[in-house]
Amino acid sequence: MKKNAEIIVIGGGVIGTSIAYHLAKRGRRVTLLEKDDLASGSSGACDIDIILQSKNPGIHLQLAMKSAELYKELARELDCDIEYENTGGMILIEDEKQMGAMREFVSRQKATGLEVELLDFKEASKLQRGLSPHLLGATYSSMDAHVNPMRLCFAFARAARQMGAEILTGTPAVDIRVKGGRVKSVLAGSEEIETDTVINAAGVYAPAICKMVGLSAPIKPRRGQIIVTEPVPRFVMGDVLSARYIAAKYNPRLLEGSDDLETRLGVGLSLSQTRNGNLLIGGCREFAGYDKKTTYEALKAILTHATRHVPLLRGIHVIRSFAGLRPYTPDGLPILGPVREVEGFIMAAGHEGDGIALSPITGKIISDLVVDGKSDIDLKPLGLERFAV
C-alpha cells in the first residue's frame, strides 16, 4: 500500500520548516522531506541579521516589513527562545558617491514605510564605537533585528510536528511523478508518497527539484564566508553593514572582471554579535558553484574591509570561519507561488541572503495559497514565469 500525504514540502531550512509550520497550523496534513538534517544548508551557515534597510524599495521591502511584524510574536507563538531581539542597524558610508546612492535609497525606502534616516559621522559614532574617522556617516533603522537561525528552524519544525506534521530527515526527494500535467507522487528515498501538492523549498538545490517536473529555475549558489571571533563584551550596536554590501548584493555584474580584489569577491561589511558575545564578520558574494569551503583570499579581504571601517576590530581574536551558499536569483527576489506548467507544484526558493528575514512571511504566503487559493500579496512579480524568455 502506497503512503500518501496531503502536501509535501521539500527542504528543511527556515523556509521549508516555516511553510510546514504554517500549513500544519491551518490543519493541513504535511510531510517535510530533508535530504540531510534540519538547518544543514544555508540556514545553518549564515549570520543572525534581520535587516530591513538592505531590501530594495518595493515588494522586496514590503515583504520584509510584513515578516518583521510576524517576528514580534513568533517566539511566543512557537513557545521557544529564538533569540529574537529588535536591535536596530546601520549601513556605513565611505565616500560621496556612496552617500548619494544611499540618500536616494533611503528616500525610496521611506516612501515604502520604513523607519530609516541618514546620520553624519558624529551621530553614527554615538551608536557604534570604534568607527574609522574617514567614514562620512551611516544610515540607521530602528526596525532591524537579530534572530538565531538554527533555533528558529528547529522551533518551526518542532511546532509543526506538535500539530501533526511529519518531518523526515535523511530522506531526499529522488523524483516527482507527474501525470496529465499535475503532480501525482514523490519518490522519497526508496518510498513513493502519493500527493497532489509539492512545495519546492530546497534553496540552492531548488533547480534540481524543478528538473524533476521538467522545469528550470534561474537559481545559482552564491557563496558567502563569515569569520567568528572569541566572545567579547558587548561591542556591536546591532546590525552593521557597509554601503558596498548593498552594491555587491544587487549589482553582481559590477563585480565581474574587476582588478580590485574586494570588488571581485563581492566583499561588503556585515558585522553582528551573538548573545554569547562572539562577533560574526562577513561577508562576500562569490559564484563558486556548490563549493562550501572557505578561502584565505576571501577571509583576508573580508577582514581588511572590516577593519578599514571599524579599526577597533584589530584587537579581537578570530577563532574560526565558515561558508554557506545563498540561493541567488537574477533580480534579487525570491520565486514564490504556483507554476503554470505543472498543477500542484509550488515554488518557495531563491531568497538569497534574505531567507531568515523572510521566512515567517514566506510560510504564511504559501499556506494561504494552498489553503485559500490566494494571498493578500500580489505574487505576480515573484512568479517563476517572470524569467520566461
TAFEN-V694531 format. One record per residue. PSI is psi in whole degrees, -180 to 180 (NA if undefined). NEAR is the number of other ideal C-beta (glycine too) atoms within 10 Angstrom. D_FIRST is the distance of its C-alpha to the first C-alpha in whole Angstrom. Layout:
{{PSI NEAR D_FIRST} {PSI NEAR D_FIRST}}
This chain:
{{128 3 0} {144 8 4} {154 14 7} {154 14 9} {143 23 13} {-44 14 16} {137 25 18} {127 28 18} {128 33 22} {116 29 22} {124 30 25} {35 31 27} {-164 30 30} {-29 35 32} {-51 34 31} {-43 34 27} {-33 32 28} {-43 34 30} {-45 30 28} {-42 33 25} {-49 30 27} {-34 26 29} {-44 27 26} {-36 23 25} {-30 18 28} {17 15 28} {12 10 25} {149 19 22} {108 14 19} {139 29 19} {125 22 17} {131 31 20} {128 28 20} {125 26 23} {-27 20 24} {-110 13 26} {165 11 27} {140 23 28} {26 23 32} {-7 16 32} {-129 27 33} {-34 27 36} {-20 26 35} {10 17 36} {55 20 39} {-179 26 41} {-165 22 44} {11 23 44} {138 26 46} {91 28 45} {112 27 48} {-37 24 48} {-1 26 52} {-2 28 50} {141 25 48} {135 18 50} {145 18 51} {-150 14 49} {-32 18 45} {-51 22 45} {-36 21 47} {-43 17 46} {-44 23 42} {-39 24 44} {-38 18 46} {-38 17 43} {-39 24 41} {-36 20 44} {-41 11 44} {-34 16 41} {-31 20 42} {-33 13 44} {6 11 42} {-41 21 39} {-43 17 40} {-43 8 40} {-40 14 37} {-7 20 35} {50 10 37} {141 18 38} {100 11 41} {10 20 40} {37 17 44} {134 20 44} {128 14 48} {94 14 50} {-25 19 52} {165 17 54} {166 30 54} {155 27 57} {118 31 57} {141 29 60} {125 27 63} {-34 17 65} {176 11 67} {-34 9 68} {-46 10 66} {-38 21 63} {-44 16 65} {-43 11 65} {-43 14 61} {-32 23 60} {-43 12 63} {-39 11 61} {-46 22 57} {-41 20 58} {-44 12 60} {-35 13 57} {-40 24 55} {-38 13 57} {-25 11 57} {-15 18 53} {4 12 54} {139 23 53} {102 15 56} {147 24 58} {160 14 61} {135 19 63} {147 19 65} {176 12 68} {-42 17 68} {-43 8 70} {-41 14 68} {-38 23 65} {-24 16 66} {-27 10 67} {-36 16 63} {116 21 62} {159 11 65} {11 15 65} {149 20 65} {138 14 67} {-11 7 70} {-14 11 70} {144 21 67} {-27 18 68} {-155 22 66} {162 27 62} {157 25 60} {136 23 59} {131 22 56} {-6 15 55} {-9 19 52} {158 29 50} {178 23 48} {154 25 46} {153 23 43} {109 19 41} {-34 25 38} {-41 19 36} {-37 18 37} {-48 28 36} {-48 26 32} {-32 20 31} {-43 24 33} {-46 35 31} {-43 25 27} {-44 17 28} {-38 22 29} {-45 27 26} {-43 17 24} {-24 12 26} {14 15 25} {-3 11 21} {149 26 21} {123 17 18} {113 21 21} {107 17 19} {162 14 22} {25 10 22} {94 20 19} {149 17 21} {111 24 19} {-36 15 19} {156 14 19} {126 24 18} {131 14 17} {138 19 19} {129 8 20} {31 6 23} {13 11 24} {154 13 22} {135 21 19} {-39 15 15} {166 21 13} {133 24 15} {108 15 14} {105 22 15} {-120 14 16} {5 7 14} {135 12 11} {129 17 10} {119 21 10} {138 14 11} {160 23 14} {5 15 17} {123 21 20} {131 27 21} {120 29 24} {99 33 26} {41 33 28} {11 30 28} {-127 29 32} {-16 25 33} {6 23 30} {-37 23 29} {-35 19 31} {-36 15 28} {-39 26 25} {-40 23 27} {-29 12 27} {-23 20 24} {16 20 24} {22 11 28} {162 17 30} {146 10 33} {130 22 34} {55 14 37} {127 29 36} {143 19 38} {134 21 39} {110 23 42} {138 27 43} {141 24 45} {139 27 47} {140 22 48} {137 21 50} {131 15 50} {172 19 53} {155 12 54} {136 14 54} {160 15 57} {160 6 59} {121 7 58} {-42 17 59} {132 23 57} {-26 19 57} {-113 23 54} {123 26 52} {117 28 55} {171 27 54} {159 26 57} {-28 25 57} {-25 21 56} {-42 26 53} {-43 21 53} {-44 17 54} {-34 23 52} {-45 23 49} {-8 16 50} {62 11 52} {-27 18 50} {-26 7 52} {-19 12 55} {-24 20 54} {131 10 54} {8 8 57} {146 12 59} {-16 6 61} {124 10 61} {-46 14 58} {-43 19 57} {-45 18 57} {-34 16 55} {-2 25 52} {37 27 52} {134 28 53} {137 26 54} {132 23 54} {110 25 52} {127 28 53} {173 24 51} {129 23 52} {169 17 49} {-30 12 49} {-8 7 50} {-8 14 53} {140 17 52} {140 21 52} {117 20 50} {117 28 52} {-172 28 50} {-171 32 50} {168 28 49} {103 22 47} {141 25 47} {98 13 45} {29 17 44} {-142 10 40} {23 10 38} {118 12 40} {17 17 40} {149 9 43} {159 17 47} {144 17 50} {-42 8 53} {-48 14 55} {-42 25 53} {-40 18 53} {-42 12 57} {-39 21 57} {-46 26 55} {-37 17 57} {-46 12 60} {-43 23 59} {-45 24 58} {-21 17 62} {-36 17 64} {-39 24 62} {82 24 62} {-26 14 65} {-16 13 64} {-21 22 61} {-24 10 63} {7 8 64} {137 16 60} {137 7 58} {138 14 55} {-26 11 52} {176 11 49} {162 18 48} {167 16 44} {153 21 43} {168 23 40} {125 24 39} {138 25 39} {93 28 37} {141 21 40} {155 22 40} {-30 13 43} {7 15 45} {7 18 44} {150 20 41} {164 25 37} {112 26 35} {136 26 33} {175 19 31} {161 21 29} {149 19 30} {-38 12 31} {-31 13 29} {111 19 26} {134 14 25} {1 21 23} {121 24 24} {135 22 27} {141 26 29} {69 30 30} {174 30 32} {31 31 36} {-6 29 38} {-122 24 40} {15 25 42} {10 25 41} {-41 25 37} {-48 26 39} {-39 25 41} {2 26 39} {-43 32 35} {-45 27 36} {-33 24 37} {-45 26 34} {-42 28 31} {-44 22 33} {-48 26 33} {-40 29 30} {-38 24 29} {-41 17 31} {-45 20 30} {-45 21 26} {-45 15 27} {-12 10 31} {10 8 30} {166 9 34} {154 17 36} {3 9 39} {133 19 40} {112 9 41} {2 17 38} {-42 10 39} {-10 13 42} {-1 24 38} {154 16 36} {-30 26 35} {-18 13 37} {-18 14 40} {3 15 40} {140 7 40} {NA 2 43}}
